[in-house]
Amino acid sequence: MSSQEEILSDGRFSCVARDPRFWEMPEKERKVKIDKRFRAMFHDKKFKLRYTVDKRGRPVNFSSTENLRKFYALSESDSDLSESEEHAEKQKKQKKKKKAKGEGETDS
């Protein structure tokens, strides 16, 4: 088999390297951006299907959430948690730590 460089150096195929129609699409443009309203579809049970066979009848261990992550991406502005959500999440973690410390001290 010829290497990619040899094929592109051939005069018959040299226009393929310069033509943007044949360029590979960047990862950022390949995925559809969705906003935070649809964030739940990545972890909600309603959107998850388990496949046991593929379209040709071969056994597979595959779920629909892998397809979702393959084709969709959260928009960059919405992928970060808002400040209020982040603050509430930190408070929950701190309460859990305090509760665990409190239980540990009573056992000593």
CNS distance restraints for C-alpha pairs under 8 A (distance, minus, plus):
assign (resid   2 and name CA) (resid   6 and name CA) 6.25 0.50 0.50
assign (resid   2 and name CA) (resid   7 and name CA) 6.79 0.50 0.50
assign (resid   3 and name CA) (resid   7 and name CA) 6.59 0.50 0.50
assign (resid   4 and name CA) (resid   8 and name CA) 6.28 0.50 0.50
assign (resid   5 and name CA) (resid   9 and name CA) 6.10 0.50 0.50
assign (resid   6 and name CA) (resid  10 and name CA) 6.47 0.50 0.50
assign (resid   7 and name CA) (resid  13 and name CA) 6.71 0.50 0.50
assign (resid   7 and name CA) (resid  14 and name CA) 7.97 0.50 0.50
assign (resid   8 and name CA) (resid  13 and name CA) 5.65 0.50 0.50
assign (resid   8 and name CA) (resid  14 and name CA) 5.10 0.50 0.50
assign (resid   8 and name CA) (resid  16 and name CA) 7.42 0.50 0.50
assign (resid   8 and name CA) (resid  17 and name CA) 6.60 0.50 0.50
assign (resid   9 and name CA) (resid  13 and name CA) 7.36 0.50 0.50
assign (resid   9 and name CA) (resid  14 and name CA) 6.01 0.50 0.50
assign (resid  10 and name CA) (resid  14 and name CA) 6.05 0.50 0.50
assign (resid  13 and name CA) (resid  17 and name CA) 7.65 0.50 0.50
assign (resid  14 and name CA) (resid  18 and name CA) 7.30 0.50 0.50
assign (resid  15 and name CA) (resid  19 and name CA) 6.02 0.50 0.50
assign (resid  16 and name CA) (resid  22 and name CA) 6.35 0.50 0.50
assign (resid  17 and name CA) (resid  22 and name CA) 7.37 0.50 0.50
assign (resid  17 and name CA) (resid  23 and name CA) 7.60 0.50 0.50
assign (resid  19 and name CA) (resid  23 and name CA) 7.17 0.50 0.50
assign (resid  25 and name CA) (resid  29 and name CA) 6.72 0.50 0.50
assign (resid  25 and name CA) (resid  30 and name CA) 6.17 0.50 0.50
assign (resid  26 and name CA) (resid  30 and name CA) 6.06 0.50 0.50
assign (resid  27 and name CA) (resid  31 and name CA) 6.65 0.50 0.50
assign (resid  30 and name CA) (resid  71 and name CA) 7.49 0.50 0.50
assign (resid  31 and name CA) (resid  70 and name CA) 7.36 0.50 0.50
assign (resid  31 and name CA) (resid  71 and name CA) 4.99 0.50 0.50
assign (resid  31 and name CA) (resid  72 and name CA) 5.04 0.50 0.50
assign (resid  31 and name CA) (resid  73 and name CA) 5.89 0.50 0.50
assign (resid  32 and name CA) (resid  71 and name CA) 6.36 0.50 0.50
assign (resid  32 and name CA) (resid  72 and name CA) 4.83 0.50 0.50
assign (resid  32 and name CA) (resid  73 and name CA) 6.02 0.50 0.50
assign (resid  33 and name CA) (resid  72 and name CA) 6.06 0.50 0.50
assign (resid  33 and name CA) (resid  73 and name CA) 5.04 0.50 0.50
assign (resid  33 and name CA) (resid  74 and name CA) 5.45 0.50 0.50
assign (resid  33 and name CA) (resid  75 and name CA) 5.01 0.50 0.50
assign (resid  34 and name CA) (resid  38 and name CA) 6.67 0.50 0.50
assign (resid  34 and name CA) (resid  39 and name CA) 7.83 0.50 0.50
assign (resid  34 and name CA) (resid  72 and name CA) 6.88 0.50 0.50
assign (resid  34 and name CA) (resid  73 and name CA) 6.19 0.50 0.50
assign (resid  34 and name CA) (resid  74 and name CA) 4.98 0.50 0.50
assign (resid  34 and name CA) (resid  75 and name CA) 5.54 0.50 0.50
assign (resid  35 and name CA) (resid  39 and name CA) 6.96 0.50 0.50
assign (resid  35 and name CA) (resid  74 and name CA) 5.76 0.50 0.50
assign (resid  35 and name CA) (resid  75 and name CA) 5.53 0.50 0.50
assign (resid  35 and name CA) (resid  78 and name CA) 5.79 0.50 0.50
assign (resid  35 and name CA) (resid  79 and name CA) 7.77 0.50 0.50
assign (resid  36 and name CA) (resid  74 and name CA) 7.02 0.50 0.50
assign (resid  36 and name CA) (resid  75 and name CA) 7.80 0.50 0.50
assign (resid  36 and name CA) (resid  78 and name CA) 5.41 0.50 0.50
assign (resid  36 and name CA) (resid  79 and name CA) 7.00 0.50 0.50
assign (resid  39 and name CA) (resid  43 and name CA) 7.98 0.50 0.50
assign (resid  39 and name CA) (resid  74 and name CA) 7.20 0.50 0.50
assign (resid  40 and name CA) (resid  44 and name CA) 5.51 0.50 0.50
assign (resid  41 and name CA) (resid  46 and name CA) 7.85 0.50 0.50
assign (resid  41 and name CA) (resid  47 and name CA) 5.80 0.50 0.50
assign (resid  42 and name CA) (resid  47 and name CA) 7.51 0.50 0.50
assign (resid  42 and name CA) (resid  65 and name CA) 6.29 0.50 0.50
assign (resid  42 and name CA) (resid  68 and name CA) 6.95 0.50 0.50
assign (resid  42 and name CA) (resid  69 and name CA) 7.30 0.50 0.50
assign (resid  43 and name CA) (resid  47 and name CA) 7.73 0.50 0.50
assign (resid  43 and name CA) (resid  48 and name CA) 7.89 0.50 0.50
assign (resid  43 and name CA) (resid  65 and name CA) 7.83 0.50 0.50
assign (resid  44 and name CA) (resid  48 and name CA) 6.95 0.50 0.50
assign (resid  47 and name CA) (resid  64 and name CA) 7.40 0.50 0.50
assign (resid  47 and name CA) (resid  65 and name CA) 7.20 0.50 0.50
assign (resid  48 and name CA) (resid  63 and name CA) 6.53 0.50 0.50
assign (resid  48 and name CA) (resid  64 and name CA) 5.53 0.50 0.50
assign (resid  48 and name CA) (resid  65 and name CA) 5.72 0.50 0.50
assign (resid  49 and name CA) (resid  63 and name CA) 5.41 0.50 0.50
assign (resid  49 and name CA) (resid  64 and name CA) 5.23 0.50 0.50
assign (resid  49 and name CA) (resid  65 and name CA) 7.50 0.50 0.50
assign (resid  50 and name CA) (resid  61 and name CA) 7.51 0.50 0.50
assign (resid  50 and name CA) (resid  62 and name CA) 6.01 0.50 0.50
assign (resid  50 and name CA) (resid  63 and name CA) 4.46 0.50 0.50
assign (resid  50 and name CA) (resid  64 and name CA) 6.68 0.50 0.50
assign (resid  51 and name CA) (resid  60 and name CA) 6.79 0.50 0.50
assign (resid  51 and name CA) (resid  61 and name CA) 6.35 0.50 0.50
assign (resid  51 and name CA) (resid  62 and name CA) 5.24 0.50 0.50
assign (resid  51 and name CA) (resid  63 and name CA) 5.73 0.50 0.50
assign (resid  51 and name CA) (resid  64 and name CA) 7.74 0.50 0.50
assign (resid  52 and name CA) (resid  59 and name CA) 5.61 0.50 0.50
assign (resid  52 and name CA) (resid  60 and name CA) 5.22 0.50 0.50
assign (resid  52 and name CA) (resid  61 and name CA) 5.86 0.50 0.50
assign (resid  52 and name CA) (resid  62 and name CA) 7.01 0.50 0.50
assign (resid  53 and name CA) (resid  57 and name CA) 5.22 0.50 0.50
assign (resid  53 and name CA) (resid  58 and name CA) 5.18 0.50 0.50
assign (resid  53 and name CA) (resid  59 and name CA) 4.25 0.50 0.50
assign (resid  53 and name CA) (resid  60 and name CA) 5.16 0.50 0.50
assign (resid  53 and name CA) (resid  61 and name CA) 7.76 0.50 0.50
assign (resid  54 and name CA) (resid  58 and name CA) 5.48 0.50 0.50
assign (resid  54 and name CA) (resid  59 and name CA) 6.46 0.50 0.50
assign (resid  54 and name CA) (resid  60 and name CA) 6.32 0.50 0.50
assign (resid  62 and name CA) (resid  66 and name CA) 7.57 0.50 0.50
assign (resid  63 and name CA) (resid  67 and name CA) 7.51 0.50 0.50
assign (resid  64 and name CA) (resid  68 and name CA) 6.45 0.50 0.50
assign (resid  65 and name CA) (resid  69 and name CA) 6.29 0.50 0.50
assign (resid  66 and name CA) (resid  70 and name CA) 6.16 0.50 0.50
assign (resid  67 and name CA) (resid  71 and name CA) 6.26 0.50 0.50
assign (resid  68 and name CA) (resid  72 and name CA) 5.66 0.50 0.50
assign (resid  69 and name CA) (resid  73 and name CA) 6.70 0.50 0.50
assign (resid  74 and name CA) (resid  78 and name CA) 6.55 0.50 0.50
assign (resid  74 and name CA) (resid  79 and name CA) 5.39 0.50 0.50
assign (resid  75 and name CA) (resid  79 and name CA) 5.83 0.50 0.50
assign (resid  76 and name CA) (resid  80 and name CA) 7.22 0.50 0.50
assign (resid  81 and name CA) (resid  85 and name CA) 6.07 0.50 0.50
assign (resid  81 and name CA) (resid  86 and name CA) 5.89 0.50 0.50
assign (resid  82 and name CA) (resid  86 and name CA) 6.12 0.50 0.50
assign (resid  83 and name CA) (resid  87 and name CA) 6.02 0.50 0.50
assign (resid  84 and name CA) (resid  88 and name CA) 6.16 0.50 0.50
assign (resid  85 and name CA) (resid  89 and name CA) 6.13 0.50 0.50
assign (resid  86 and name CA) (resid  90 and name CA) 6.28 0.50 0.50
assign (resid  87 and name CA) (resid  91 and name CA) 6.32 0.50 0.50
assign (resid  88 and name CA) (resid  92 and name CA) 6.35 0.50 0.50
assign (resid  89 and name CA) (resid  93 and name CA) 6.40 0.50 0.50
assign (resid  90 and name CA) (resid  94 and name CA) 6.21 0.50 0.50
assign (resid  91 and name CA) (resid  95 and name CA) 6.17 0.50 0.50
assign (resid  92 and name CA) (resid  96 and name CA) 6.27 0.50 0.50
assign (resid  93 and name CA) (resid  97 and name CA) 6.26 0.50 0.50
assign (resid  94 and name CA) (resid  98 and name CA) 6.15 0.50 0.50
assign (resid  95 and name CA) (resid  99 and name CA) 6.01 0.50 0.50
assign (resid  96 and name CA) (resid 100 and name CA) 6.09 0.50 0.50
assign (resid  97 and name CA) (resid 101 and name CA) 6.11 0.50 0.50
assign (resid  98 and name CA) (resid 102 and name CA) 5.98 0.50 0.50
assign (resid  99 and name CA) (resid 103 and name CA) 6.24 0.50 0.50
assign (resid 100 and name CA) (resid 104 and name CA) 6.20 0.50 0.50
assign (resid 101 and name CA) (resid 105 and name CA) 6.20 0.50 0.50
assign (resid 102 and name CA) (resid 106 and name CA) 6.53 0.50 0.50
assign (resid 103 and name CA) (resid 107 and name CA) 6.59 0.50 0.50
assign (resid 104 and name CA) (resid 108 and name CA) 6.69 0.50 0.50
